[in-house]
Amino acid sequence: MTELKSWLRDNSTLVYFLVAQAIAFGTVGVSVITYMVRLETRVSIMETRGAAYTAGRLTTIDERLTKLETTAHGNEQRIDRIVDVMTKRLNINP
């Protein structure tokens, strides 16, 4: 026992360093586990809430695309009509 005490006194810096290193590794381990738990929680929330949100968002996008397609089709018809009128006035046969 006296040998152990004398060894600890002689190597107290090493002992303090090893204890501090063990505490640091423990802290890092706990923080990594905490991060992983938070990330898994967020993923779970996104999976449960995200399905309804995504479906609603896709419906909105589909409505916008339908409006754009209707507008584009109308514009195409107007352009065709203008081209027909202009080619008739110029007496050019397409």
Secondary structure, DSSP 8 states (H G I E B T S, - for coil): -HHHHHHHHHTHHHHHHHHHHHHHHHHHHHHHHHHHHHHHHHHHHHHHHHHHHHHHHHHHHHHHHHHHHHHHHHHHHHHHHHHHHHHHHTT---
